[in-house]
Amino acid sequence: MQQTQSRLIKSLDQQIAAALNPVQGACLMAQRAIALVRHGQLSEARDQLTTLHQLAFQHPHSSIGAWLHLAEGLMSYFTDFSSAAREKTQRALAIARTAKLAEVEALSLAWLAHLAYARHDLPALIGHAQEGLKVVGAGHHAARSRLSMVLALAHHYSGRADLAQAWYAAARRHATLDGDDATLSALIYNMAEMQTAQARHAALADASGRKPELLLGADSVKNFDAAFGGSAMESLTPILRAQTLVLQGEFDKARELFEQHLPVAMSHGLARLGSSLLADLAWCRLNCGQREHALRQAHEAEVELDPGCEVDDRAATHSRLAQVYEALDEAGKAAWHREAAEREWAEFAAQKKQWAEALEAAGLVKPA
């Protein structure tokens, strides 16, 4: 991976060099490690955190402990999306509150809101976002950009892309002011992912033609990351591109991307989406003339279908498998999956309505 050109990391390097004491320097180094993690440079970040743990023994201080717990939490999240991320971030929040560290408190709340969105825990998302917006300072761009992005995604997920736009704009503004290229990259990725998911839903519910403009989003992530030295989204971007190629009918190209990148992406935390993506791969194989392989892939998608995964992923899996089995002349299985898809899409519509109403009731409709 190329050396990062992140403006935020360059700024932190300058601040570390000018630090007035070991505690201040250690806190800035923890922030630098967090930036490295979000750029996907996990090995360098781990080395820096190891050094910081040694410094913490020499200079025990609550501020170092708070920043270290937050950094370790984000390391856990970007490594394998594990539950340890929430526990460590909650610990950072507890220390920050006890020691009255407003910056760490606001940023911890912002990331807890992000983690809540990732597991679709709406009450926790709203609670953390409300608390975060109360304590965040006007100039704390890192927390404001993260909170804004989370609320943008929540509105987008609820079907209110119109309301999401102001939050996206706020996230972009604060990330730009902070020189935070990792957040700008995440914004590009998440907006493209949301648009692709909506187009995929439309295509599965009712064949809606090709969506070539979606490729611009996936390519924008790749180009932006190339300019600034990588992103934690690096292993996911090819999967996003593959999904857009499926929508375009470019099945052979999509199949190649899935075959090359899906195993790695699933090992990095996309296992919960495995059934949906495997069903897409089965559809690609079918359209590439690989009927027997498509059937085996469809069976694998059924095995991987987790009842605990998100309802829209279950709906997408059933819809795609209905198409695959219908094309393979297995009418009974196609009908079963079609009926299951209808139930799941209806539940998804109800969930979106619930999210929209809850966000409005919480007073989180637009940035202040």
Secondary structure as a PSIPRED ss2 file (coil, helix, strand):
# PSIPRED VFORMAT (PSIPRED V4.0)

   1 M C   1.000  0.000  0.000
   2 Q C   1.000  0.000  0.000
   3 Q C   1.000  0.000  0.000
   4 T C   1.000  0.000  0.000
   5 Q C   1.000  0.000  0.000
   6 S C   1.000  0.000  0.000
   7 R H   0.000  1.000  0.000
   8 L H   0.000  1.000  0.000
   9 I H   0.000  1.000  0.000
  10 K H   0.000  1.000  0.000
  11 S H   0.000  1.000  0.000
  12 L H   0.000  1.000  0.000
  13 D H   0.000  1.000  0.000
  14 Q H   0.000  1.000  0.000
  15 Q H   0.000  1.000  0.000
  16 I H   0.000  1.000  0.000
  17 A H   0.000  1.000  0.000
  18 A C   1.000  0.000  0.000
  19 A C   1.000  0.000  0.000
  20 L C   1.000  0.000  0.000
  21 N C   1.000  0.000  0.000
  22 P H   0.000  1.000  0.000
  23 V H   0.000  1.000  0.000
  24 Q H   0.000  1.000  0.000
  25 G H   0.000  1.000  0.000
  26 A H   0.000  1.000  0.000
  27 C H   0.000  1.000  0.000
  28 L H   0.000  1.000  0.000
  29 M H   0.000  1.000  0.000
  30 A H   0.000  1.000  0.000
  31 Q H   0.000  1.000  0.000
  32 R H   0.000  1.000  0.000
  33 A H   0.000  1.000  0.000
  34 I H   0.000  1.000  0.000
  35 A H   0.000  1.000  0.000
  36 L H   0.000  1.000  0.000
  37 V H   0.000  1.000  0.000
  38 R H   0.000  1.000  0.000
  39 H C   1.000  0.000  0.000
  40 G C   1.000  0.000  0.000
  41 Q C   1.000  0.000  0.000
  42 L H   0.000  1.000  0.000
  43 S H   0.000  1.000  0.000
  44 E H   0.000  1.000  0.000
  45 A H   0.000  1.000  0.000
  46 R H   0.000  1.000  0.000
  47 D H   0.000  1.000  0.000
  48 Q H   0.000  1.000  0.000
  49 L H   0.000  1.000  0.000
  50 T H   0.000  1.000  0.000
  51 T H   0.000  1.000  0.000
  52 L H   0.000  1.000  0.000
  53 H H   0.000  1.000  0.000
  54 Q H   0.000  1.000  0.000
  55 L H   0.000  1.000  0.000
  56 A H   0.000  1.000  0.000
  57 F H   0.000  1.000  0.000
  58 Q H   0.000  1.000  0.000
  59 H C   1.000  0.000  0.000
  60 P C   1.000  0.000  0.000
  61 H C   1.000  0.000  0.000
  62 S H   0.000  1.000  0.000
  63 S H   0.000  1.000  0.000
  64 I H   0.000  1.000  0.000
  65 G H   0.000  1.000  0.000
  66 A H   0.000  1.000  0.000
  67 W H   0.000  1.000  0.000
  68 L H   0.000  1.000  0.000
  69 H H   0.000  1.000  0.000
  70 L H   0.000  1.000  0.000
  71 A H   0.000  1.000  0.000
  72 E H   0.000  1.000  0.000
  73 G H   0.000  1.000  0.000
  74 L H   0.000  1.000  0.000
  75 M H   0.000  1.000  0.000
  76 S H   0.000  1.000  0.000
  77 Y H   0.000  1.000  0.000
  78 F H   0.000  1.000  0.000
  79 T H   0.000  1.000  0.000
  80 D H   0.000  1.000  0.000
  81 F C   1.000  0.000  0.000
  82 S C   1.000  0.000  0.000
  83 S C   1.000  0.000  0.000
  84 A H   0.000  1.000  0.000
  85 A H   0.000  1.000  0.000
  86 R H   0.000  1.000  0.000
  87 E H   0.000  1.000  0.000
  88 K H   0.000  1.000  0.000
  89 T H   0.000  1.000  0.000
  90 Q H   0.000  1.000  0.000
  91 R H   0.000  1.000  0.000
  92 A H   0.000  1.000  0.000
  93 L H   0.000  1.000  0.000
  94 A H   0.000  1.000  0.000
  95 I H   0.000  1.000  0.000
  96 A H   0.000  1.000  0.000
  97 R H   0.000  1.000  0.000
  98 T H   0.000  1.000  0.000
  99 A C   1.000  0.000  0.000
 100 K C   1.000  0.000  0.000
 101 L C   1.000  0.000  0.000
 102 A H   0.000  1.000  0.000
 103 E H   0.000  1.000  0.000
 104 V H   0.000  1.000  0.000
 105 E H   0.000  1.000  0.000
 106 A H   0.000  1.000  0.000
 107 L H   0.000  1.000  0.000
 108 S H   0.000  1.000  0.000
 109 L H   0.000  1.000  0.000
 110 A H   0.000  1.000  0.000
 111 W H   0.000  1.000  0.000
 112 L H   0.000  1.000  0.000
 113 A H   0.000  1.000  0.000
 114 H H   0.000  1.000  0.000
 115 L H   0.000  1.000  0.000
 116 A H   0.000  1.000  0.000
 117 Y H   0.000  1.000  0.000
 118 A H   0.000  1.000  0.000
 119 R C   1.000  0.000  0.000
 120 H C   1.000  0.000  0.000
 121 D C   1.000  0.000  0.000
 122 L H   0.000  1.000  0.000
 123 P H   0.000  1.000  0.000
 124 A H   0.000  1.000  0.000
 125 L H   0.000  1.000  0.000
 126 I H   0.000  1.000  0.000
 127 G H   0.000  1.000  0.000
 128 H H   0.000  1.000  0.000
 129 A H   0.000  1.000  0.000
 130 Q H   0.000  1.000  0.000
 131 E H   0.000  1.000  0.000
 132 G H   0.000  1.000  0.000
 133 L H   0.000  1.000  0.000
 134 K H   0.000  1.000  0.000
 135 V H   0.000  1.000  0.000
 136 V C   1.000  0.000  0.000
 137 G C   1.000  0.000  0.000
 138 A C   1.000  0.000  0.000
 139 G C   1.000  0.000  0.000
 140 H C   1.000  0.000  0.000
 141 H H   0.000  1.000  0.000
 142 A H   0.000  1.000  0.000
 143 A H   0.000  1.000  0.000
 144 R H   0.000  1.000  0.000
 145 S H   0.000  1.000  0.000
 146 R H   0.000  1.000  0.000
 147 L H   0.000  1.000  0.000
 148 S H   0.000  1.000  0.000
 149 M H   0.000  1.000  0.000
 150 V H   0.000  1.000  0.000
 151 L H   0.000  1.000  0.000
 152 A H   0.000  1.000  0.000
 153 L H   0.000  1.000  0.000
 154 A H   0.000  1.000  0.000
 155 H H   0.000  1.000  0.000
 156 H H   0.000  1.000  0.000
 157 Y H   0.000  1.000  0.000
 158 S C   1.000  0.000  0.000
 159 G C   1.000  0.000  0.000
 160 R C   1.000  0.000  0.000
 161 A H   0.000  1.000  0.000
 162 D H   0.000  1.000  0.000
 163 L H   0.000  1.000  0.000
 164 A H   0.000  1.000  0.000
 165 Q H   0.000  1.000  0.000
 166 A H   0.000  1.000  0.000
 167 W H   0.000  1.000  0.000
 168 Y H   0.000  1.000  0.000
 169 A H   0.000  1.000  0.000
 170 A H   0.000  1.000  0.000
 171 A H   0.000  1.000  0.000
 172 R H   0.000  1.000  0.000
 173 R H   0.000  1.000  0.000
 174 H H   0.000  1.000  0.000
 175 A H   0.000  1.000  0.000
 176 T H   0.000  1.000  0.000
 177 L H   0.000  1.000  0.000
 178 D H   0.000  1.000  0.000
 179 G C   1.000  0.000  0.000
 180 D C   1.000  0.000  0.000
 181 D H   0.000  1.000  0.000
 182 A H   0.000  1.000  0.000
 183 T H   0.000  1.000  0.000
 184 L H   0.000  1.000  0.000
 185 S H   0.000  1.000  0.000
 186 A H   0.000  1.000  0.000
 187 L H   0.000  1.000  0.000
 188 I H   0.000  1.000  0.000
 189 Y H   0.000  1.000  0.000
 190 N H   0.000  1.000  0.000
 191 M H   0.000  1.000  0.000
 192 A H   0.000  1.000  0.000
 193 E H   0.000  1.000  0.000
 194 M H   0.000  1.000  0.000
 195 Q H   0.000  1.000  0.000
 196 T H   0.000  1.000  0.000
 197 A H   0.000  1.000  0.000
 198 Q H   0.000  1.000  0.000
 199 A H   0.000  1.000  0.000
 200 R H   0.000  1.000  0.000
 201 H H   0.000  1.000  0.000
 202 A H   0.000  1.000  0.000
 203 A H   0.000  1.000  0.000
 204 L H   0.000  1.000  0.000
 205 A H   0.000  1.000  0.000
 206 D C   1.000  0.000  0.000
 207 A C   1.000  0.000  0.000
 208 S C   1.000  0.000  0.000
 209 G C   1.000  0.000  0.000
 210 R C   1.000  0.000  0.000
 211 K C   1.000  0.000  0.000
 212 P C   1.000  0.000  0.000
 213 E C   1.000  0.000  0.000
 214 L H   0.000  1.000  0.000
 215 L H   0.000  1.000  0.000
 216 L H   0.000  1.000  0.000
 217 G H   0.000  1.000  0.000
 218 A H   0.000  1.000  0.000
 219 D H   0.000  1.000  0.000
 220 S H   0.000  1.000  0.000
 221 V H   0.000  1.000  0.000
 222 K H   0.000  1.000  0.000
 223 N H   0.000  1.000  0.000
 224 F H   0.000  1.000  0.000
 225 D H   0.000  1.000  0.000
 226 A H   0.000  1.000  0.000
 227 A H   0.000  1.000  0.000
 228 F H   0.000  1.000  0.000
 229 G C   1.000  0.000  0.000
 230 G C   1.000  0.000  0.000
 231 S C   1.000  0.000  0.000
 232 A C   1.000  0.000  0.000
 233 M C   1.000  0.000  0.000
 234 E C   1.000  0.000  0.000
 235 S C   1.000  0.000  0.000
 236 L C   1.000  0.000  0.000
 237 T H   0.000  1.000  0.000
 238 P H   0.000  1.000  0.000
 239 I H   0.000  1.000  0.000
 240 L H   0.000  1.000  0.000
 241 R H   0.000  1.000  0.000
 242 A H   0.000  1.000  0.000
 243 Q H   0.000  1.000  0.000
 244 T H   0.000  1.000  0.000
 245 L H   0.000  1.000  0.000
 246 V H   0.000  1.000  0.000
 247 L H   0.000  1.000  0.000
 248 Q H   0.000  1.000  0.000
 249 G C   1.000  0.000  0.000
 250 E C   1.000  0.000  0.000
 251 F H   0.000  1.000  0.000
 252 D H   0.000  1.000  0.000
 253 K H   0.000  1.000  0.000
 254 A H   0.000  1.000  0.000
 255 R H   0.000  1.000  0.000
 256 E H   0.000  1.000  0.000
 257 L H   0.000  1.000  0.000
 258 F H   0.000  1.000  0.000
 259 E H   0.000  1.000  0.000
 260 Q H   0.000  1.000  0.000
 261 H H   0.000  1.000  0.000
 262 L H   0.000  1.000  0.000
 263 P H   0.000  1.000  0.000
 264 V H   0.000  1.000  0.000
 265 A H   0.000  1.000  0.000
 266 M H   0.000  1.000  0.000
 267 S H   0.000  1.000  0.000
 268 H H   0.000  1.000  0.000
 269 G H   0.000  1.000  0.000
 270 L H   0.000  1.000  0.000
 271 A H   0.000  1.000  0.000
 272 R H   0.000  1.000  0.000
 273 L H   0.000  1.000  0.000
 274 G H   0.000  1.000  0.000
 275 S H   0.000  1.000  0.000
 276 S H   0.000  1.000  0.000
 277 L H   0.000  1.000  0.000
 278 L H   0.000  1.000  0.000
 279 A H   0.000  1.000  0.000
 280 D H   0.000  1.000  0.000
 281 L H   0.000  1.000  0.000
 282 A H   0.000  1.000  0.000
 283 W H   0.000  1.000  0.000
 284 C H   0.000  1.000  0.000
 285 R H   0.000  1.000  0.000
 286 L H   0.000  1.000  0.000
 287 N H   0.000  1.000  0.000
 288 C C   1.000  0.000  0.000
 289 G C   1.000  0.000  0.000
 290 Q C   1.000  0.000  0.000
 291 R H   0.000  1.000  0.000
 292 E H   0.000  1.000  0.000
 293 H H   0.000  1.000  0.000
 294 A H   0.000  1.000  0.000
 295 L H   0.000  1.000  0.000
 296 R H   0.000  1.000  0.000
 297 Q H   0.000  1.000  0.000
 298 A H   0.000  1.000  0.000
 299 H H   0.000  1.000  0.000
 300 E H   0.000  1.000  0.000
 301 A H   0.000  1.000  0.000
 302 E H   0.000  1.000  0.000
 303 V H   0.000  1.000  0.000
 304 E H   0.000  1.000  0.000
 305 L C   1.000  0.000  0.000
 306 D C   1.000  0.000  0.000
 307 P C   1.000  0.000  0.000
 308 G C   1.000  0.000  0.000
 309 C C   1.000  0.000  0.000
 310 E C   1.000  0.000  0.000
 311 V H   0.000  1.000  0.000
 312 D H   0.000  1.000  0.000
 313 D H   0.000  1.000  0.000
 314 R H   0.000  1.000  0.000
 315 A H   0.000  1.000  0.000
 316 A H   0.000  1.000  0.000
 317 T H   0.000  1.000  0.000
 318 H H   0.000  1.000  0.000
 319 S H   0.000  1.000  0.000
 320 R H   0.000  1.000  0.000
 321 L H   0.000  1.000  0.000
 322 A H   0.000  1.000  0.000
 323 Q H   0.000  1.000  0.000
 324 V H   0.000  1.000  0.000
 325 Y H   0.000  1.000  0.000
 326 E H   0.000  1.000  0.000
 327 A H   0.000  1.000  0.000
 328 L C   1.000  0.000  0.000
 329 D C   1.000  0.000  0.000
 330 E C   1.000  0.000  0.000
 331 A H   0.000  1.000  0.000
 332 G H   0.000  1.000  0.000
 333 K H   0.000  1.000  0.000
 334 A H   0.000  1.000  0.000
 335 A H   0.000  1.000  0.000
 336 W H   0.000  1.000  0.000
 337 H H   0.000  1.000  0.000
 338 R H   0.000  1.000  0.000
 339 E H   0.000  1.000  0.000
 340 A H   0.000  1.000  0.000
 341 A H   0.000  1.000  0.000
 342 E H   0.000  1.000  0.000
 343 R H   0.000  1.000  0.000
 344 E H   0.000  1.000  0.000
 345 W H   0.000  1.000  0.000
 346 A H   0.000  1.000  0.000
 347 E H   0.000  1.000  0.000
 348 F H   0.000  1.000  0.000
 349 A H   0.000  1.000  0.000
 350 A H   0.000  1.000  0.000
 351 Q H   0.000  1.000  0.000
 352 K H   0.000  1.000  0.000
 353 K H   0.000  1.000  0.000
 354 Q H   0.000  1.000  0.000
 355 W H   0.000  1.000  0.000
 356 A H   0.000  1.000  0.000
 357 E H   0.000  1.000  0.000
 358 A H   0.000  1.000  0.000
 359 L H   0.000  1.000  0.000
 360 E H   0.000  1.000  0.000
 361 A H   0.000  1.000  0.000
 362 A C   1.000  0.000  0.000
 363 G C   1.000  0.000  0.000
 364 L C   1.000  0.000  0.000
 365 V C   1.000  0.000  0.000
 366 K C   1.000  0.000  0.000
 367 P C   1.000  0.000  0.000
 368 A C   1.000  0.000  0.000
